[in-house]
């Protein structure tokens, strides 16, 4: 269960104080928008840990107890991350405090949207061992995952939270329906399917240019073979250069599905730099 759902579920039974990073100056442990919810007996989420979080928890529990904070209304409080907090980040964090109760559950969709991170669409082609590991790794990250396969009965039950499963036969017909801005991972059960999906992605790039990452699992030898075949289908070298193969950040050894999944997830996170 995600932190947002844990908060919504908890509010049905008890109030909480929402602590949110409103802005920062200099070095800070978390970015604006990061949050934690402080209940009387537990914490959901984090604003970065350390003494900053300890002081924020104390302030939140004071507000839960009805004691007003030093800042009027909902103005954010300033926390300097220096010796006074026992931290050496050197920056400044401005925190907002908001007491929430069960009454705030009525517009739950609004609260969920306000607290959920922006989700970047990812299309994962292939329900094999690496696909299963990737779906688990990507589920809690800031990605909206669509998992696609041409075979029936390939997806686990239940699927990871938030993952949308789609059957497509032939599998490449799913490419034109992908959300704009999708990052594509290709690892089907056959090289023939992989090749067709790559070709469909390149055709979409030629027409729309809206797939920021096309990743193909496999070796350099596999990609050399694919490159020749795709060139024979009429794709130019600059178009083929849009495909990343092998996938995964370099330097991570191991061929276990979980290891590959971590390397690929890290590579996807690298592509988010500067993304909206």
Secondary structure, DSSP 8 states (H G I E B T S, - for coil): --HHHHHHHHHTTS-EEEEEEEEEESS-SS-TT-EEEE-SS-EEE-S--HHHHHHHHHHHHHHHTT---SSSTT--EEEE-SGGGT-----EEEEEEEEE-GGGGTTHHHHHHHHS---EEEEEE--SHHHHHHHHHHHTSSEEEEEEESSTT-S-SS--TT-EEEE-SSGGGGGGGS-TT-EEEE--SSHHHHHHHHHHHHHHHHHT---SEEEE-S-HHHHHHHHHHHHHTT--HHHHTTEE-S-S-TT----SHHHHHHHHHHHHHHTTTT--
